Amino acid sequence: MLNFAKRNFKELIRDPLSFVFAIALPMFLLFIFQMFKIPNQVYQIKNFTPGIIVFGFGFITLFTCMLVSKDRSSSLLIRLGVSPMKSSDYILGYMLSLVPLIIIQNILFFTLAIILGLEFSINIIFTVLVSIVVGIFYIAIGVLIGSCFNEKSAPPLSSVVIQLICFTR
């Protein structure tokens, strides 16, 4: 399982655009919205930072479903089927490869938010811990979409998740 997670992490690193969309774009949005100083309760830095983190999780859903659907179409999962891995090992292999990205996102987003004026408190640590669990949920959605749909239809379906996040935020 750990070797499979390492392989998946290397696949993600090969595509630097995934890090741009998962980390740089939400950080840019956090910075821009704070610079506009919109006089609304929703766009205060303490309210907007957790929402922008969840927005970044939508991109993790997209990358997960693309990775899983690509593995399905390339017959990698069929070849791995002869290994002693169980189905839970496959799922954990995908999840463990993306948890570092979730942790990096949280650290960078809250660091930027503190620089932009968020007061540091113990609640930030609790928020990071809860957001890791929420991030794992979004990874699971990506695994589910990638498992159910092919390489061509999975990414557009996961972009629906990103749009739902935008509309509900």
Wavefront OBJ file of the C-alpha trace (Angstrom):
o trace
v 0.000 0.000 0.000
v 2.779 2.441 0.850
v 4.579 1.725 -2.429
v 1.324 2.328 -4.273
v 0.880 5.632 -2.391
v 4.449 6.654 -3.306
v 3.738 5.852 -6.942
v 0.578 7.973 -6.864
v 2.411 10.852 -5.203
v 5.068 10.737 -7.928
v 2.311 10.852 -10.534
v 0.961 14.016 -8.927
v 4.385 15.635 -8.729
v 4.933 15.035 -12.444
v 2.068 17.416 -13.154
v 3.020 20.781 -11.637
v -0.228 22.273 -12.896
v -2.029 20.304 -10.193
v -0.127 22.205 -7.520
v -0.858 25.502 -9.243
v -4.600 24.871 -9.196
v -4.728 23.227 -5.783
v -2.499 25.701 -3.949
v -1.555 28.812 -5.928
v -5.005 29.694 -7.308
v -6.824 29.553 -3.944
v -3.976 31.478 -2.277
v -4.205 34.116 -4.992
v -7.967 34.363 -4.455
v -7.481 34.724 -0.702
v -4.970 37.497 -1.305
v -7.128 39.318 -3.866
v -10.301 39.198 -1.778
v -8.412 40.526 1.225
v -6.906 43.348 -0.832
v -10.356 44.449 -2.071
v -11.474 44.950 1.548
v -15.113 44.215 0.738
v -17.259 45.472 3.640
v -19.149 42.222 4.119
v -19.042 39.738 6.996
v -18.531 36.799 4.631
v -15.309 38.166 3.132
v -13.552 38.848 6.404
v -10.316 36.915 6.565
v -11.457 34.788 9.519
v -14.571 33.672 7.626
v -13.118 33.396 4.154
v -9.957 31.371 4.861
v -11.703 28.058 5.697
v -13.963 28.486 2.666
v -11.029 28.985 0.339
v -9.376 25.870 1.796
v -12.472 23.847 0.911
v -12.351 25.404 -2.568
v -8.814 24.014 -2.912
v -10.136 20.591 -1.897
v -12.371 20.669 -4.963
v -9.265 20.613 -7.129
v -7.940 17.677 -5.134
v -11.160 15.867 -6.071
v -10.423 16.629 -9.716
v -6.834 15.354 -9.530
v -7.864 12.225 -7.668
v -10.545 11.298 -10.169
v -8.167 11.940 -13.065
v -5.520 9.710 -11.467
v -7.953 6.877 -10.719
v -9.680 7.013 -14.108
v -6.309 7.112 -15.893
v -5.156 4.086 -13.906
v -8.352 2.263 -14.844
v -7.988 3.047 -18.542
v -4.294 2.079 -18.632
v -5.068 -1.317 -17.062
v -2.772 -0.578 -14.136
v -5.456 -1.639 -11.679
v -5.927 -4.911 -13.564
v -2.202 -5.598 -13.303
v -2.282 -4.688 -9.626
v -5.172 -7.115 -9.205
v -2.733 -10.022 -9.198
v -0.830 -8.444 -6.313
v -1.732 -9.280 -2.717
v -3.321 -5.827 -2.285
v -6.905 -5.638 -1.076
v -9.433 -3.085 -2.234
v -8.875 -1.093 0.954
v -5.152 -0.933 0.084
v -5.994 0.659 -3.264
v -8.211 3.276 -1.654
v -5.703 4.020 1.111
v -2.925 4.207 -1.484
v -4.756 6.978 -3.290
v -5.691 8.753 -0.064
v -2.249 8.617 1.542
v -0.659 10.096 -1.563
v -2.867 13.191 -1.323
v -2.874 13.827 2.428
v 0.522 15.646 2.241
v -0.998 18.021 -0.308
v -3.885 18.716 2.082
v -1.478 19.441 4.924
v 0.655 21.705 2.720
v -2.486 23.548 1.601
v -3.597 24.141 5.176
v -0.213 25.367 6.352
v 0.240 27.722 3.393
v -3.315 29.086 3.485
v -3.272 29.818 7.202
v 0.231 31.281 6.989
v -0.941 33.652 4.269
v -4.095 34.449 6.233
v -2.026 35.289 9.329
v 0.197 37.521 7.194
v -2.940 39.209 5.835
v -4.306 39.886 9.319
v -5.867 36.749 10.765
v -5.250 36.537 14.485
v -3.477 33.346 15.508
v -5.409 31.219 17.988
v -5.749 27.597 19.011
v -8.821 27.432 16.791
v -6.547 27.476 13.735
v -5.000 24.186 14.844
v -8.449 22.668 15.360
v -9.508 23.959 11.944
v -6.475 22.346 10.332
v -7.281 19.000 11.963
v -10.925 19.133 10.907
v -10.029 20.244 7.396
v -7.774 17.203 6.992
v -10.822 15.023 7.617
v -12.853 17.113 5.165
v -10.027 16.842 2.629
v -10.083 13.052 2.946
v -13.812 13.208 2.175
v -13.064 15.105 -1.040
v -10.387 12.561 -1.946
v -12.977 9.833 -1.451
v -15.350 11.653 -3.803
v -12.550 11.772 -6.385
v -11.851 8.060 -5.976
v -15.545 7.314 -6.364
v -15.927 9.439 -9.505
v -12.714 8.045 -11.000
v -13.845 4.488 -10.263
v -17.290 4.883 -11.765
v -16.501 6.869 -14.898
v -13.922 6.681 -17.662
v -10.983 8.988 -18.316
v -13.003 11.306 -20.567
v -16.102 11.762 -18.404
v -14.600 11.773 -14.901
v -12.897 15.222 -14.995
v -16.016 17.096 -16.162
v -18.051 15.393 -13.454
v -15.545 16.343 -10.792
v -15.578 19.932 -12.043
v -19.242 19.880 -11.042
v -17.991 19.368 -7.469
v -15.815 22.475 -7.829
v -18.790 24.461 -9.095
v -20.972 23.252 -6.226
v -18.305 24.393 -3.786
v -18.251 27.803 -5.451
v -22.025 28.139 -5.371
v -22.402 27.033 -1.779
v -19.613 29.207 -0.473
l 1 2 3 4 5 6 7 8 9 10 11 12 13 14 15 16 17 18 19 20 21 22 23 24 25 26 27 28 29 30 31 32 33 34 35 36 37 38 39 40 41 42 43 44 45 46 47 48 49 50 51 52 53 54 55 56 57 58 59 60 61 62 63 64 65 66 67 68 69 70 71 72 73 74 75 76 77 78 79 80 81 82 83 84 85 86 87 88 89 90 91 92 93 94 95 96 97 98 99 100 101 102 103 104 105 106 107 108 109 110 111 112 113 114 115 116 117 118 119 120 121 122 123 124 125 126 127 128 129 130 131 132 133 134 135 136 137 138 139 140 141 142 143 144 145 146 147 148 149 150 151 152 153 154 155 156 157 158 159 160 161 162 163 164 165 166 167 168 169
